[in-house]
């Protein structure tokens, strides 16, 4: 995994505030997060051997942000600690329906660079758009295995980069906002509670729906989906079976509070299926 590491500051509110409005939160939690770290941990909990390539600050927040990765056995040998930048943070509000707003402060994530050694011999390389554009480009260019790009947060992408990617994962808004995604080997588009579709060559080849669940916090659902889809495809699952597993992983994630604490294990996913 080549991506972001953040410490999430999560406030629980009865509803999301309107512009200019002040609300009182019922609590504040400090939770390990960052799309890259979430996906790394999700893949690890689903049984994959995972190495995290990322940048954090030389501060106490880094230890908090890395705690669950280390505890679950994600390898951190290639982690960079930047003395002049703080660890990335995300300011998250979660309402009673599980809807969220997220503001990311990149911090050390913005310094990340990628070398050939970072991606050599990996069966698959996942990356996200919470790191510098050059780091994403070098990841895609240098990777020798399957390349998976979670194109979030949305930004314009070089058509040549898209053509080099084996799997792009986006939500419906990101799919609409980024031109040319169907040039990738495959595109998975998520629609929240309505499920997801997988597209190859510009046409739909698979569709799946998540199991019904009670939503608590939707923060890391897309990260669990991305990791589960990647792991399933690497394990040789069909498009339909892989997409079904990914939807179930995303659904399980929204039933618990916090990004990384909510990510399901392989056993939990099997039980849900």
C-alpha positions as CSV (number, residue, x, y, z in Angstrom):
1,X,0.0,0.0,0.0
2,X,1.3,3.4,-1.0
3,X,-0.8,6.0,0.6
4,X,-1.8,8.3,3.4
5,X,-1.7,8.0,7.2
6,X,-3.8,10.3,9.3
7,X,-5.0,10.7,12.8
8,X,-8.8,11.2,12.7
9,X,-10.5,13.7,15.1
10,X,-14.1,12.5,15.0
11,X,-17.0,14.5,16.4
12,X,-20.5,13.0,16.8
13,X,-23.3,15.4,16.0
14,X,-27.1,14.9,15.7
15,X,-27.0,16.2,12.1
16,X,-24.4,17.7,9.8
17,X,-24.1,21.5,10.2
18,X,-25.2,23.9,7.6
19,X,-22.7,26.6,6.3
20,X,-22.1,29.1,9.0
21,X,-23.9,27.0,11.7
22,X,-22.4,25.9,15.0
23,X,-23.5,22.6,16.6
24,X,-22.6,20.9,19.9
25,X,-21.0,17.5,19.5
26,X,-21.7,14.7,21.9
27,X,-18.1,13.5,22.0
28,X,-14.7,13.6,20.4
29,X,-12.6,10.6,19.5
30,X,-9.0,10.3,18.2
31,X,-8.9,7.3,15.8
32,X,-6.2,6.1,13.4
33,X,-7.2,6.8,9.8
34,X,-6.1,7.9,6.4
35,X,-7.3,6.2,3.2
36,X,-4.0,4.5,2.6
37,X,-3.7,3.2,6.1
38,X,-7.3,2.1,6.2
39,X,-6.9,0.1,3.1
40,X,-3.7,-1.4,4.3
41,X,-5.3,-2.5,7.5
42,X,-8.4,-3.8,5.8
43,X,-6.4,-6.0,3.4
44,X,-4.3,-7.3,6.3
45,X,-7.4,-8.2,8.4
46,X,-8.6,-10.1,5.3
47,X,-5.5,-12.2,5.3
48,X,-3.1,-10.4,2.9
49,X,0.6,-9.8,3.6
50,X,0.7,-6.0,3.5
51,X,3.5,-3.4,3.6
52,X,2.8,0.3,4.1
53,X,4.7,3.0,2.3
54,X,3.8,6.3,3.8
55,X,5.1,9.5,5.5
56,X,4.3,10.7,9.0
57,X,5.6,13.4,11.2
58,X,8.2,12.9,14.0
59,X,5.4,13.5,16.6
60,X,3.2,11.8,19.1
61,X,0.3,11.8,16.6
62,X,2.2,9.4,14.4
63,X,2.4,6.8,17.1
64,X,-1.4,7.1,17.6
65,X,-2.0,6.9,13.8
66,X,0.2,3.8,13.4
67,X,-1.0,1.9,16.4
68,X,-3.5,-0.4,14.8
69,X,-1.3,-1.0,11.7
70,X,1.5,-2.2,13.9
71,X,-0.8,-4.3,16.2
72,X,-2.3,-6.1,13.2
73,X,1.0,-6.9,11.5
74,X,1.2,-4.4,8.6
75,X,4.9,-4.1,7.8
76,X,6.1,-0.5,8.4
77,X,9.8,-0.9,7.3
78,X,9.4,1.7,4.5
79,X,7.7,4.3,6.6
80,X,9.2,7.8,6.4
81,X,9.3,10.1,9.4
82,X,9.5,13.8,8.4
83,X,10.9,16.0,11.2
84,X,9.6,19.3,9.6
85,X,6.0,18.2,9.0
86,X,3.2,17.1,11.3
87,X,1.4,13.8,10.9
88,X,-1.7,14.2,8.7
89,X,-5.0,14.8,10.4
90,X,-8.6,14.5,9.3
91,X,-11.5,16.5,10.9
92,X,-14.6,14.3,10.7
93,X,-18.2,15.0,11.8
94,X,-20.6,12.0,11.9
95,X,-24.3,12.5,12.3
96,X,-27.0,10.1,13.7
97,X,-27.6,8.6,10.3
98,X,-23.9,7.7,9.8
99,X,-23.3,10.4,7.2
100,X,-20.0,12.3,7.4
101,X,-18.1,15.4,6.4
102,X,-14.3,15.1,6.2
103,X,-11.6,17.8,6.0
104,X,-8.1,16.4,5.5
105,X,-4.9,18.3,6.6
106,X,-2.2,16.4,4.6
107,X,0.9,17.3,6.7
108,X,3.7,14.7,6.1
109,X,1.5,12.9,3.5
110,X,2.3,15.8,1.1
111,X,6.0,14.9,1.2
112,X,5.7,11.3,0.1
113,X,7.8,10.1,-2.8
114,X,8.1,6.6,-4.4
115,X,11.0,4.6,-5.7
116,X,11.2,1.3,-7.6
117,X,12.2,-0.5,-4.4
118,X,8.9,0.5,-2.8
119,X,6.9,-1.5,-5.3
120,X,9.2,-4.2,-6.5
121,X,7.9,-7.8,-6.3
122,X,4.5,-6.8,-4.9
123,X,1.6,-8.9,-6.3
124,X,-0.6,-5.8,-6.1
125,X,0.0,-2.2,-5.3
126,X,-2.8,0.0,-4.0
127,X,-2.7,3.7,-3.9
128,X,-4.9,6.7,-3.3
129,X,-5.1,10.4,-4.2
130,X,-4.4,11.7,-0.7
131,X,-0.7,11.7,-1.6
132,X,1.2,13.9,-4.1
133,X,0.5,13.5,-7.8
134,X,4.1,12.6,-8.5
135,X,3.9,9.8,-6.0
136,X,0.8,8.4,-7.6
137,X,2.3,8.6,-11.1
138,X,5.6,6.9,-10.0
139,X,3.6,4.2,-8.2
140,X,1.7,3.3,-11.3
141,X,4.7,3.6,-13.6
142,X,7.1,1.5,-11.4
143,X,4.7,-1.2,-10.2
144,X,5.2,-4.7,-11.7
145,X,2.1,-6.3,-10.2
146,X,-1.6,-5.5,-10.3
147,X,-2.2,-1.8,-9.9
148,X,-5.2,-0.6,-8.0
149,X,-6.1,3.1,-7.7
150,X,-8.8,4.4,-5.3
151,X,-9.3,7.7,-7.1
152,X,-10.3,9.7,-4.0
153,X,-10.4,12.5,-3.4
154,X,-11.4,13.2,-7.0
155,X,-9.0,15.2,-9.2
156,X,-8.2,15.2,-12.9
157,X,-6.0,12.3,-14.0
158,X,-3.6,11.9,-16.9
159,X,-5.2,9.6,-19.5
160,X,-1.9,7.7,-19.8
161,X,-1.9,7.0,-16.1
162,X,-5.5,5.7,-16.2
163,X,-4.6,3.3,-19.0
164,X,-1.8,1.8,-16.9
165,X,-4.1,1.1,-13.9
166,X,-5.7,-2.4,-13.7
167,X,-8.5,-1.5,-11.3
168,X,-9.9,2.0,-10.4
169,X,-12.3,2.2,-7.4
170,X,-14.5,5.3,-7.1
171,X,-17.9,6.3,-5.8
172,X,-20.6,7.5,-8.1
173,X,-19.7,11.2,-7.6
174,X,-16.0,10.5,-8.3
175,X,-16.8,8.5,-11.4
176,X,-18.8,11.5,-12.7
177,X,-16.1,14.0,-11.8
178,X,-13.1,12.2,-13.4
179,X,-13.0,11.9,-17.2
180,X,-11.8,8.8,-18.9
181,X,-11.9,6.2,-16.1
182,X,-13.2,3.5,-18.4
183,X,-9.8,3.4,-20.1
184,X,-8.5,1.5,-17.1
185,X,-8.5,-2.3,-17.0
186,X,-11.6,-2.2,-14.8
187,X,-13.6,0.3,-12.9
188,X,-15.6,-0.4,-9.7
189,X,-18.2,2.2,-8.9
190,X,-19.9,2.3,-5.5
191,X,-23.4,3.6,-4.8
192,X,-23.6,3.3,-1.0
193,X,-26.6,1.2,0.2
194,X,-27.5,0.5,-3.4
195,X,-24.3,-1.6,-3.9
196,X,-21.7,-1.4,-6.7
197,X,-21.0,-2.2,-10.3
198,X,-17.8,-3.4,-12.0
199,X,-17.1,-2.2,-15.5
200,X,-14.7,-3.5,-18.1
201,X,-14.2,-2.0,-21.5
202,X,-16.8,0.6,-20.8
203,X,-19.6,-1.8,-20.0
204,X,-21.0,-3.3,-16.8
205,X,-19.9,-6.9,-16.2
206,X,-21.0,-7.4,-12.6
207,X,-23.3,-5.9,-10.0
208,X,-23.8,-6.6,-6.3
209,X,-25.7,-5.3,-3.3
210,X,-24.6,-5.1,0.3
211,X,-26.4,-7.0,3.1
212,X,-28.9,-4.8,5.1
213,X,-27.2,-3.3,8.1
214,X,-27.7,-0.5,10.6
215,X,-25.5,2.4,9.8
216,X,-23.4,3.9,12.6
217,X,-20.4,5.5,10.8
218,X,-19.7,5.4,7.0
219,X,-16.1,6.8,7.3
220,X,-14.1,3.8,6.0
221,X,-16.7,1.9,4.0
222,X,-15.0,2.7,0.7
223,X,-11.6,1.7,2.0
224,X,-12.9,-1.7,3.2
225,X,-14.6,-2.2,-0.2
226,X,-11.4,-1.4,-2.1
227,X,-9.3,-3.7,0.0
228,X,-11.8,-6.6,-0.1
229,X,-12.2,-6.3,-3.9
230,X,-8.5,-6.3,-4.4
231,X,-7.8,-9.3,-2.2
232,X,-10.6,-11.3,-3.7
233,X,-9.5,-10.7,-7.3
234,X,-5.9,-11.6,-6.3
235,X,-7.2,-14.8,-4.8
236,X,-8.9,-15.7,-8.2
237,X,-12.5,-14.9,-7.4
238,X,-14.8,-14.1,-10.3
239,X,-15.9,-10.6,-10.9
240,X,-19.3,-11.3,-9.3
241,X,-18.0,-13.0,-6.2
242,X,-15.3,-10.4,-5.7
243,X,-17.8,-7.6,-5.9
244,X,-20.2,-9.3,-3.5
245,X,-17.4,-9.7,-1.0
246,X,-16.4,-6.1,-1.4
247,X,-20.0,-4.9,-0.8
248,X,-20.3,-7.0,2.3
249,X,-17.0,-5.7,3.7
250,X,-18.1,-2.1,3.2
251,X,-21.5,-2.8,4.8
252,X,-19.9,-4.4,7.9
253,X,-17.6,-1.4,8.3
254,X,-20.5,1.1,8.6
255,X,-22.0,-0.8,11.6
256,X,-19.2,0.4,13.9
257,X,-17.7,3.8,14.9
258,X,-14.3,4.9,13.7
259,X,-12.4,4.2,10.6
260,X,-9.8,1.5,11.4
261,X,-11.6,0.0,14.5
262,X,-14.6,-0.8,12.2
263,X,-12.7,-2.7,9.5
264,X,-13.8,-6.4,9.4
265,X,-11.7,-9.5,9.8
266,X,-11.8,-12.4,7.3
267,X,-13.9,-14.4,9.8
268,X,-16.4,-11.6,10.2
269,X,-16.7,-11.3,6.4
270,X,-17.3,-15.0,5.9
271,X,-20.0,-14.9,8.5
272,X,-21.7,-12.1,6.8
273,X,-21.7,-13.9,3.5
